[in-house]
Amino acid sequence: MYLNLKMTSILMVITFCYSCSLQNKFLPIHVEKKECLYGCQAYSVRISNDKKLEFEGKKNTVLIGKFSVVLSKSEHMSLLAQYEKIDYSKKNTSEERYIYDLQVTEIRDNRNFYSFQKKDIDNMEVAKFIVLLEEILKNKKVIN
């Protein structure tokens, strides 16, 4: 029984340290989906350490304006875990490829920046992060 208690304590410390290292590494995370000519949802999101998601709906979203949404611990950790997998060495370096009427998405943190259009995303971890973020935003009823 003492061994189980000791192992549980060790696992709790490791989990806590892992979550702290994730949170302090790159937060806050900013995501912006820019306007396009075809009625795209335009909004920006800021994900912070305190599980708060600041949402600003700009165009074609359920909520227009600035709102704060509290993320559950599992939503917050899922976003951070997926975000940590992004390899920024695979980012687009040329903005000249952008087609004017397609939506541009930008992701940035305190060290990195990534900008892309859906047609030419070449980083699957970025795509998975955006899909996860959009699922959470839909569940919070701020986007369609």
Backbone torsions as a table, in degrees:
resi	resn	phi	psi	omega
1	MET	NA	-41.6	178.1
2	TYR	-61.1	-38.7	179.0
3	LEU	-64.3	-43.1	178.3
4	ASN	-62.0	-42.4	179.1
5	LEU	-64.1	-41.6	179.5
6	LYS	-65.2	-44.1	179.1
7	MET	-64.1	-41.4	178.5
8	THR	-61.9	-43.4	179.4
9	SER	-62.6	-42.8	179.2
10	ILE	-63.2	-44.4	179.0
11	LEU	-62.8	-38.5	179.0
12	MET	-65.0	-41.2	179.0
13	VAL	-65.5	-43.4	179.3
14	ILE	-62.4	-45.6	178.9
15	THR	-61.0	-44.6	179.8
16	PHE	-62.5	-46.1	-179.7
17	CYS	-63.7	-39.3	178.8
18	TYR	-63.2	-45.0	-179.4
19	SER	-66.6	-36.6	177.3
20	CYS	-64.8	-41.3	-179.1
21	SER	-66.4	-36.6	176.3
22	LEU	-64.1	-47.1	-174.1
23	GLN	-66.1	-39.2	-175.0
24	ASN	-84.8	-11.9	-173.8
25	LYS	-70.3	-43.8	-172.0
26	PHE	-143.3	-1.5	-177.3
27	LEU	-72.5	149.1	2.5
28	PRO	-79.3	157.1	176.6
29	ILE	-106.3	132.8	178.7
30	HIS	-115.4	134.1	174.6
31	VAL	-128.3	131.9	176.4
32	GLU	-131.8	127.4	172.9
33	LYS	-106.0	115.4	-174.5
34	LYS	-82.3	164.1	178.9
35	GLU	-68.7	154.3	173.4
36	CYS	-136.3	179.0	-177.0
37	LEU	-82.2	-9.3	-171.8
38	TYR	-111.3	29.0	175.4
39	GLY	77.5	29.1	177.6
40	CYS	-64.9	153.6	173.2
41	GLN	-76.8	120.6	179.7
42	ALA	-108.1	125.3	-179.1
43	TYR	-161.3	166.1	171.8
44	SER	-130.7	151.5	-176.5
45	VAL	-136.1	140.7	173.5
46	ARG	-127.2	122.2	179.9
47	ILE	-105.4	124.8	-175.1
48	SER	-115.2	176.3	-179.6
49	ASN	-61.4	-34.2	-171.9
50	ASP	-87.0	23.8	178.5
51	LYS	65.3	20.0	178.7
52	LYS	-98.7	136.2	177.1
53	LEU	-115.6	117.9	177.1
54	GLU	-95.5	121.2	-175.4
55	PHE	-114.3	134.8	171.9
56	GLU	-126.5	106.7	176.3
57	GLY	-80.9	127.9	-176.2
58	LYS	-109.5	-38.6	-177.4
59	LYS	-160.4	135.7	174.7
60	ASN	60.6	30.8	174.5
61	THR	-111.5	163.2	178.7
62	VAL	-61.3	-45.0	178.6
63	LEU	-108.7	131.2	175.6
64	ILE	-109.9	131.6	-177.6
65	GLY	113.3	-170.4	-176.2
66	LYS	-98.2	133.2	-179.5
67	PHE	-143.2	149.8	173.6
68	SER	-108.3	136.3	179.4
69	VAL	-126.5	134.8	177.6
70	VAL	-92.4	127.5	177.5
71	LEU	-88.6	146.2	171.8
72	SER	-70.3	163.3	179.1
73	LYS	-59.6	-41.0	-178.5
74	SER	-69.0	-38.4	176.7
75	GLU	-63.0	-45.6	-178.9
76	HIS	-62.0	-48.5	-179.0
77	MET	-66.2	-36.9	177.8
78	SER	-63.0	-45.0	178.5
79	LEU	-61.9	-45.6	-179.5
80	LEU	-64.3	-42.6	-179.8
81	ALA	-63.2	-43.1	178.7
82	GLN	-68.1	-39.6	-180.0
83	TYR	-62.8	-38.7	-178.7
84	GLU	-63.2	-23.0	-179.0
85	LYS	-77.0	-12.6	-175.8
86	ILE	-68.1	129.1	177.4
87	ASP	-100.0	104.4	-176.2
88	TYR	-72.2	-8.4	176.3
89	SER	-73.0	-14.4	179.7
90	LYS	-94.2	17.3	-174.4
91	LYS	-79.5	156.6	174.7
92	ASN	-66.7	136.9	178.9
93	THR	-108.9	-15.0	-177.3
94	SER	-113.9	119.7	175.2
95	GLU	-86.1	-5.2	-179.6
96	GLU	-66.8	-20.8	-178.8
97	ARG	-75.5	-12.5	-173.9
98	TYR	-64.9	137.6	173.7
99	ILE	-94.2	127.5	-170.4
100	TYR	-54.0	-40.7	-171.9
101	ASP	-90.3	4.6	175.9
102	LEU	-100.1	148.0	-177.7
103	GLN	-68.4	138.9	175.0
104	VAL	-105.9	135.0	175.1
105	THR	-115.1	134.7	177.5
106	GLU	-121.4	137.1	176.0
107	ILE	-126.4	133.7	177.2
108	ARG	-149.3	154.9	172.6
109	ASP	-135.2	-161.0	-177.0
110	ASN	-75.2	-3.6	179.6
111	ARG	-130.3	-23.4	-168.5
112	ASN	-128.7	160.0	176.6
113	PHE	-144.6	137.0	179.3
114	TYR	-141.2	130.3	-179.7
115	SER	-131.6	136.8	-177.5
116	PHE	-157.9	163.8	168.0
117	GLN	-112.8	149.2	-175.8
118	LYS	-54.8	-35.1	-175.8
119	LYS	-64.3	-25.7	-173.8
120	ASP	-130.1	27.5	177.8
121	ILE	-67.1	127.9	-177.2
122	ASP	-117.0	10.2	-178.5
123	ASN	-123.5	102.0	-174.8
124	MET	-64.6	-28.5	178.7
125	GLU	-68.6	-35.0	174.7
126	VAL	-64.7	-45.1	179.7
127	ALA	-59.5	-44.1	179.6
128	LYS	-64.0	-38.9	178.1
129	PHE	-63.1	-44.9	-179.5
130	ILE	-64.2	-42.4	178.6
131	VAL	-61.4	-45.1	178.8
132	LEU	-62.4	-45.5	178.6
133	LEU	-60.3	-44.0	-179.2
134	GLU	-66.8	-36.0	175.4
135	GLU	-61.4	-43.6	179.5
136	ILE	-65.3	-43.4	178.8
137	LEU	-63.0	-37.5	176.9
138	LYS	-67.0	-42.1	178.1
139	ASN	-63.3	-31.5	178.1
140	LYS	-84.1	-1.7	177.0
141	LYS	60.4	43.4	175.4
142	VAL	-109.2	-20.4	172.3
143	ILE	-131.0	165.5	178.6
144	ASN	-86.9	NA	NA
